[in-house]
Amino acid sequence: MFRIYGYEVEVTRDTDRSIHDDGVEGIANQKSSDMDNRLEIFNKHDNAICISIHQNKYTDPKYSGGQVFYSDTNSQSKYIAQAIQNKLREYIQPENDREIKLCGKELFLCYYSKNPTVMAECGFLSNPEEAELLKTEDYQNKVAFSIFAAVNEYLSKK
């Protein structure tokens, strides 16, 4: 969707696999290398917007809805987070009363990225109904469109 509208897009991962450096041994070292490599991609472009897309999980299946996290290390991140949260609510999750949430160093990419960066948790895999929705191409497209519309709205106001 972003590419169709002329945006340059760089995907760091499209599967749940690490992009750690070859030869790195041990899970902790591989995770650290993976995060460093993704941060390098986030920071190599000037004037970029970085969106880390995830699915949430919790021990209690009653929780649902998308929620966007941001760091205050880049003042624009909060505006992008709010735009995405608003569009998720407007287009696909009208009952979602979650608020955007400030993160710290625990969200490495958000905290250390030089560009505006957010982490979009698009729903809860631990909620059976939402997990089923998240598996469908139609719902995935709606989530993607919500994020796309939010970025466009943010850029139009910038």
C-alpha positions as CSV (number, residue, x, y, z in Angstrom):
1,M,0.0,0.0,0.0
2,F,2.7,2.4,0.9
3,R,4.7,1.5,-2.2
4,I,1.7,2.0,-4.4
5,Y,1.5,5.6,-3.2
6,G,5.2,6.3,-3.8
7,Y,6.6,5.8,-0.4
8,E,10.0,4.1,-0.2
9,V,9.6,1.1,2.1
10,E,12.2,-1.1,3.8
11,V,11.0,-4.2,5.6
12,T,13.4,-5.4,8.3
13,R,11.6,-8.8,8.8
14,D,8.5,-10.4,7.3
15,T,8.7,-13.6,9.3
16,D,9.6,-14.3,12.9
17,R,13.2,-14.8,12.3
18,S,16.3,-13.1,13.6
19,I,18.5,-11.0,11.3
20,H,21.6,-11.4,13.6
21,D,25.1,-11.4,12.1
22,D,26.4,-14.7,10.8
23,G,28.5,-16.5,13.3
24,V,26.9,-15.0,16.5
25,E,26.5,-17.8,19.0
26,G,23.9,-18.0,21.8
27,I,20.3,-16.7,22.0
28,A,21.1,-13.6,24.0
29,N,23.9,-12.6,21.6
30,Q,21.8,-13.3,18.6
31,K,19.0,-11.2,20.0
32,S,21.3,-8.3,20.7
33,S,22.8,-8.6,17.2
34,D,19.3,-8.7,15.6
35,M,18.2,-5.6,17.5
36,D,21.4,-3.7,16.5
37,N,20.9,-4.7,12.9
38,R,17.3,-3.5,12.9
39,L,18.2,-0.3,14.6
40,E,20.9,0.3,11.9
41,I,18.2,0.0,9.3
42,F,15.9,2.3,11.2
43,N,18.6,4.9,11.4
44,K,20.2,4.7,8.0
45,H,17.5,6.9,6.3
46,D,17.0,10.5,7.1
47,N,13.4,11.7,7.3
48,A,12.0,8.2,7.8
49,I,9.1,7.0,9.9
50,C,9.6,3.6,11.5
51,I,6.8,1.4,12.5
52,S,7.4,-1.9,14.3
53,I,4.3,-4.1,13.9
54,H,3.5,-6.7,16.5
55,Q,0.7,-8.8,18.0
56,N,0.1,-8.7,21.7
57,K,-0.3,-11.6,24.1
58,Y,-1.4,-11.8,27.7
59,T,-2.3,-14.5,30.2
60,D,-6.0,-13.4,30.4
61,P,-7.9,-13.9,27.1
62,K,-10.4,-11.1,27.8
63,Y,-8.1,-8.4,26.6
64,S,-8.3,-7.2,23.1
65,G,-7.6,-4.2,20.8
66,G,-4.6,-2.5,19.3
67,Q,-2.4,-0.2,21.2
68,V,0.5,1.9,20.1
69,F,3.7,2.6,22.0
70,Y,6.1,5.5,21.5
71,S,9.2,6.9,23.1
72,D,9.7,10.6,24.0
73,T,13.3,10.5,22.5
74,N,11.7,11.9,19.3
75,S,8.8,14.3,19.8
76,Q,7.1,13.3,16.6
77,S,6.7,9.6,17.7
78,K,3.8,10.6,20.0
79,Y,1.9,12.2,17.2
80,I,2.3,9.2,14.9
81,A,1.3,6.8,17.7
82,Q,-1.9,8.8,18.4
83,A,-2.8,9.0,14.7
84,I,-2.4,5.2,14.4
85,Q,-4.4,4.6,17.6
86,N,-7.2,6.9,16.3
87,K,-7.4,5.2,12.9
88,L,-7.5,1.7,14.4
89,R,-10.4,2.8,16.6
90,E,-12.1,4.7,13.7
91,Y,-11.8,2.0,11.0
92,I,-11.9,-1.4,12.8
93,Q,-12.0,-1.2,16.6
94,P,-14.7,1.3,17.7
95,E,-14.9,-0.3,21.1
96,N,-11.1,0.0,21.7
97,D,-10.6,2.4,24.6
98,R,-6.8,1.8,24.8
99,E,-4.6,4.9,24.9
100,I,-1.1,5.3,23.4
101,K,1.6,4.4,25.9
102,L,5.0,5.9,26.6
103,C,7.8,3.4,26.7
104,G,11.3,3.5,27.9
105,K,14.5,1.6,27.0
106,E,12.7,-1.7,27.2
107,L,11.5,-1.0,23.7
108,F,14.9,-0.7,22.2
109,L,14.0,0.3,18.7
110,C,11.6,3.0,19.7
111,Y,13.9,4.4,22.3
112,Y,17.1,4.4,20.3
113,S,15.8,5.2,16.8
114,K,16.8,8.7,15.5
115,N,13.6,8.8,13.4
116,P,10.1,9.0,14.7
117,T,9.3,5.4,15.7
118,V,6.3,3.5,17.1
119,M,5.4,0.0,18.0
120,A,1.9,-0.9,16.9
121,E,0.4,-3.9,18.8
122,C,-2.4,-4.7,16.4
123,G,-4.3,-7.0,18.6
124,F,-4.1,-9.9,21.2
125,L,-3.3,-13.4,20.0
126,S,-4.4,-14.5,23.5
127,N,-8.0,-13.4,22.7
128,P,-9.6,-16.2,20.7
129,E,-11.9,-13.9,18.7
130,E,-9.3,-11.4,17.9
131,A,-6.7,-14.1,17.1
132,E,-9.1,-15.5,14.5
133,L,-9.6,-12.0,13.0
134,L,-5.8,-11.4,12.9
135,K,-5.4,-14.5,10.8
136,T,-7.6,-13.3,8.0
137,E,-6.3,-11.4,5.0
138,D,-9.3,-9.0,5.1
139,Y,-8.6,-8.0,8.7
140,Q,-4.9,-7.7,8.1
141,N,-5.6,-5.4,5.2
142,K,-7.9,-3.3,7.4
143,V,-5.1,-3.0,10.0
144,A,-2.6,-2.1,7.3
145,F,-4.9,0.5,5.8
146,S,-5.5,2.0,9.3
147,I,-1.7,2.4,9.7
148,F,-1.4,3.8,6.2
149,A,-4.1,6.3,6.7
150,A,-2.6,7.4,10.0
151,V,0.8,8.0,8.4
152,N,-0.8,10.0,5.6
153,E,-2.8,12.1,8.0
154,Y,0.4,12.7,10.1
155,L,2.4,13.8,7.1
156,S,-0.4,16.1,5.8
157,K,-0.3,18.0,9.1
158,K,3.5,18.2,9.3
